Amino acid sequence: MKKYIAFILSCMLLVFQCSFVFAEEPEQYEMVEMENDDIFGLNSRSEVSPALLYIANVYTSIVAISSNQVGIRAETVCSEKVKTITVTYILQKWNGSKWVGIASKTASAYGVAQTSKSYTITGVSSGRYRTKATASVTGYNGYTESLTGYSGSITI
């Protein structure tokens, strides 16, 4: 009889040592694909820059010179001298739903660690404008990478 009572007490101790865990219901989030992801290029200070081998950053800017002329500038900075830096400079205009390229130029530099160019564009009408610059860099080992930078927007 003592063994029977000891067995029951042992089972009760095992049962009482267990603790019950109840999981909370997970929070429900809705993720919807955006039609226009250009908002991340507009004055966003929370952007995460990708880790690249050569390109440190692409800096862009835009300025209104007169009521029908703007100036754009872009500078590409690399961590070391590279074989080629090719940059496409694009003036974009907001058409009410998306940014549209209205003027562009491509320039290359060789055997440098950075490059910058400035352009003036005449004949612009009233509206909202920004600069887009896409830099493509090729190292001496043949590795190529690209990065795009956007300026803030201005209204003329």
N, C-alpha and C positions, 0 to 999 in steps of 0.2 A: 504494500500500500504506500510506503514511503517513496518507493521508486516511481510509482504512478503520480504522486503529488509533486515530486521533484521534476518529473518530465513535464507536467502541466505548467508548473512555475517557470521552467526554462523556456517553454514555448511562449508563454505570456511575456517574458522579458524580451525575447526576440521580436515579438510583434510590437511592443511598446518602444523599442529602439528605432524602429522604422519611422521616418518622418514623411509626411505626405507633402508633395510639392504640386501646386496647381499653377499651370502656365497661364499667363495673361494672354488675352487675345491680341495678336499683333495689330499694330496700327495699320490702317489701310491708306495707301498713297496712290494717286493716279498719275501716271506718266504718259504724256501725250507728245508725239513727235511734232516739232515746230516746223512750220512751212518756211519761215524766214529766220535764219540764225545769225543775221547780220547784227543783231542787237549786242552780240558779244564783242564786236569790234568798236562799239561806240563808247568811248570814255570809260571803259570797264577797268577798274582797278583790281578786280579779283581774277584776272586771267592767269592761267598757268602756262608758262612757256615750256615747250617741249625740250627735252635734253638732246642737243645736237652736238656733233663732233666739232664742227668748225664755226657755224654761225652763232654769235653771241646774241645779236638782236638786229632788228630792222626798225629804225626810227623814221617816222614820217611826220610831215607837217604841211599845213595849207594856210595861206593868208590872202585876204582880199586886198588887191592893189588899187582897183578902181571899181566903178559900177559894172564894167564889162571885162575885167581882167583879174585873174588869180595867179598866185605863185604857189608852186608845189615843190617839196624837197623831200628826199629820202636819203638816209645814210645806212649802209650795211656795215656792221662791225663783226669781224671774225676773231677767233682766238689765236690765230697764227697766219702767216702768209700762205695764200692758196694759189693754185694755178690760175683759176678764172672765177670772177664774180660777175654774173650777168643779172641785171636788175631791169624789170619792166615797171615803169612808172605809169600809173593810170589815174586820170581825173575821173571821179564818179559823181553822178548827179542822182538825187533822190527823185523818183518819178511818182511818189505817192504810195508805192507798195514795195519797191525794192531799189537797190543801188544799181545804176546802169553806167558802164564805162563810156565816156564820150570823147576822150582823147588819150593817146598812149604813146610812149617812146620806150625803146629798149637800148640799154647801153651796157658795155662790158669793160672790165678792168682786169689786168693780168699781172700776176706776181705781186699782189698787195694783200694787206690784212684788213683794209677797209676802203670803202669808196662812197662818194656822195655826189649827187647832182641836184641842180635846181632848174626848174623850167617855169616860164610864164605862159599862160594860155589866155589869149585874147578872143573876144567874141562870145563870152559867156553871158547868159541871160539871168534874170532873177531866179532864185531857187536855193536849194541846199546842196552843198558840195563837200566832198572829202577826197583824200588821197589814199590810194592803195598801191603798195609796192611789193612785188614778189621777187625775192632774191634767190638765185640758184648758184650754188657754190660747188666747184670741183677742186678737190685737193690734188696734190702731186701723185698720190697713190691711185687716182682714178675714181675715188669715192665722191658721189654727188649728193647734195641735200638741198632742200628748199625751205624757205620761211616767208610768210606774208605778213606785212605790217599795215595797219590802218591808222590814219590820223583821226582826230576829232572832226566834227562837221562844222561848217560855217554857213551862214545864210547871207545871200547877196540880195 
